[in-house]
C-alpha cells in the first residue's frame, strides 16, 4: 500500500535538516492546502528558501513539485469523499466478501503502525500521565464510542478523566474547567467535524494540550495539536474503518498503564475493594 505525504513525513522527519523540518511542520499544520500553493508561497509561509522546499519534496521521493502536488490533490479528493462516492459494484469484492475487508483491515493496521514509532507512543503516554491536570476525551459521529471506550479504561488508570458526552452545548461548557495543565484527546476522521475543530480552537486558546487521533488525510485539528497520530481508514466499502484508531487507543492505554504501573495497580486494587 502506497504511503501518503503525511506518512512519508512521519517516516523521514527525524532525518531532515532544520529547514526541511520547518517545511514539513508547516505542511502538517496546514495539511494539505499549503502544499497546493506555489513553491514561493510555501517557502514564504514556512520561513525557508524555495530550494529548501524542493529538497524537502525530493526527500519524500517525488521527482518534482508537480508530482508532489498531484499526490496532495488526490489526497484532498479522497478526504472529501462521501460514502455515496465509495460504493462498489455487486460482486466486485469477489465471492468471499469478508476476505477483501479482512485484508484491507490488516493492511490498514500494518501501514498505520509502520509509521508510528515507539517513541511517539511513549511521548503521548507521558503527556497523558501529567498528574497535575485533567484529561478530557471526545470523538465525532462515528468515533466518539472510541473516546468513551478509552476514557473508561483511563479512568481506572489515573484520576480526573472525563468523556465529553451529551449535547454539544454541554461539552462546550466544560471549557471553563480546562487550563494549561490539562489534555484533551480528540478522535476526528474524514469528513471532519467543524464543532470538534471549534472546541479544539477554544481549548488551544486556554493553553490545553491537544492530542489528535485522526486518519491518513489529517483533520484540520492537526495544526493545533501537540501530538498527532494518523491511522489508515480506507476500505473496499462505502464506509471507512476505525479499527486502526481503536488499536492506537489500545496501544496508548497499554503504554499509560505501564508508565503509571505503581499508581494504576493501587487504583485497581482500591476500585476492586469498593466493588
N, C-alpha and C positions, 0 to 999 in steps of 0.2 A: 504494500500500500504506500503510495507516494506521500511524503511529508509535505505539509503546507508551510507557508512562510513563517508563521509564528513558531511552529515546531522546529524548523531549521534554526531559528534564532535561539531557541531554548537549548538546542544541541551544541551550538557553537559560541554562545555568549562569553563563556569563560576564556576562550582563546582570542577574543577580539581585542585589538588595541583600544585605547581610551576613546578616540574619535569615532571609531566604528561602533563602540558600545553605546555612545551617546545617540548615534543614528538609530541603533536597534531599540533603545529605550524610548526614543521619540516615536518610532513607528508603533511599538506596542501600546503606548499611551494614546495614540490616535489611530488605532487599527480599524480597517486597512487604509483609511482615506488619505492620510498624509503620503502614503506610497504611490497614490494615484496622481499626485501633483508632479510638476516638473522637477528635475534634479535641482535646479536653483532654488525653488520654493522649499523643497525638502531640506536642502542643506542649510538654508536660512533659518528654518524653524528648529533644526537640530543644533544649530550653532557650530557647524563644521563646514569644511570646504566641499565643493562639488566632487573633486576627485575622491574624497573620503567616502562619499555616498556611493560612488561607482565601485570602490574597493569593497565596501560593505556588501553590495549586491553580488559582486563576484565571489565573495567568501561564502555566500549562500548557494553557490553553484549555478547562478544564472549567467548566461553568456553576455547579456546586455540589459540595459534598463527597461527596454520594451518588453523583453521576456518576463522580467520581474513584475512589471505592471500587468501583463496579461494574466499571470498567476493570481495576483491580487483581485483582478476583475472577476475571474472565475470564482474565487472565494466569496466575493461580495454577492454575486448572483446566487450562490448556494446558500449564503446566510439569509437571504431574503425569501427563500422559497417557502411556500405554504405546503401543507400535506397534500392539497389538491394537485400540486405540480409534481409530486413524488409518487404518483400511482404507477402500478406495474400491470402489464398485460397478463390476463389469466394464463397460467402455465409457464410464464417467463422465468419463474424461480425453479423450474424443474419439477419432477414428480414428487420428490420429498421436500415439501415446503419448509419444514423445520431445519433442514440441513444448511441452506444458504443463510438463514437467520443466525443459526448457531455459529457458522464460520465467520460471519460478519461481526458477531459479538466477540468472539475470540480475537479476531484481528483488531477490533477496537481496543480491547484490553492490552494486547501486546504493543500496539503503537502508542497508546497512552503512556504506558509505563516505560517504554523505551525513551521517552522524552522527559520523564520525571526522575530526578536524582534523589538518592537517599538524603543528601544534604538539604535539598529543598523540603522534603517531608519533615526532617528534623528541625529546620528553621521555623516552619509553620507550627510544629508542635511546641517549640519554645515560646512562640507568640501566644498560643492558646493556653499555655501554662502560667501566664502572668498572674501572680497571686493577688495583686492589688486591685485588679479590675473585674468587671462583669463581662460576661460573654453572651452575645445575642446571635441567634441563627434564624434565617429566613430564606425562603425559596420562592420560585414562581409558580405558575399554574400547575405545571407537571412535576416540578422539583421540590416543592415545599414538603412533601412527605419525606424526602431525604433529609431536609433540615430538621424535621420533627424527630426522625429516627436517630440522627446524630446527637441532637440535644438530649434525648432520653438516656443515651449512653454517657455523654459528657457530664450530665448532672450527677451521675454516680461517682465519676472520677474526681470531679472538682466542684467547689461551691459556686454559687452565683451564675448559673447557666440558665438562659431563658429562650424559649422558642417564641418568636413573634407571631402569634396566631390571631385569628379573628379578622374583623374588618380592617381595611386599610387605615381608617381614622384611628383605630385603637393602637396599631403598632406604630403609627407615626407619633402618637402621644408619648411613647416610650423614649423618644429622643431627648426629652427633658432630663432623663436619668443617665444619659450617655456622656462620657467625657474622655479625656486623653489617655486614661489608663485602661479603657475598655476596648473590646474587639467585637466586630460584627462580621459573621461569616455568611456570605450570600451565595446561593446557587442561582445561576441565571444562564440559560441556554437559548439558542435561537427559537422563536422570534422574541428578542429581548424585551423585557417589560419596562416601560417608562416609569412606573411607580417605584420599582426597585432602584432604578437609576436616581430618581429624585430623593429617595431615602438615603442612598449612599452619598449623594452630594451633601445633604444636610448633616449626616453623621461625620463626613470628612471635615466639614466646616467646624465641627465641635471637637476635632482632634482625635476622633475614634479611628483605630486601626482597622482597615478593611481587608478581609481575606476573601478572595473570589474563587469559586469553583465554577468553571464555565466549559464551553465546548471549543473545538479547534478553530472557530472563527472569532472568538474572543468578544465577550459582552463589552459594551461601552464603559461598564463599570471598571474595566481594567485600568483605565487612566487614573483612577482614584485609589486603586488597591495597592497595598504594600506587598501582598503575595497573590500571585495568580497561578492557578493550576488548571490546565486545559485537558479535558477528556474527549475522546472521539465519540461521536453520537450517530453518525450516518449509518443507515441500514438499507437493505434491499426491501424497503417497505415505504408506505406513506408516512410512517411515524419514525421519529428519532428515538434512540435508545438512551437510557440514563444509567446503564449498567456500569460504565466506566466511572461516572460521577459517584455512584454508590460505592464502588470499590475504593475510590480515592477517599471517601468519607471513612470507610472501614480502616484504611491504612492510617489515617490521621487519628482515629480512635485508638488504634493499637500503639502508635507512636507516643501519644499523650499518656496512655496507661503506663507505658514503660518509663517515660520521663518522670511521672509522678508515682512511681511504684510504691513507695512507702506510704504516701498520703492516700493514694487510691485504695490500697489494701485496708487501711484503717477505716476509711469511709465505708467500704463494702461491708466490713465486719459490723460496723455500727448500724448500717441500714438493715442488715440481716437480723440483728438483735431486735431492732424496732419492729420488724415484721413478725 
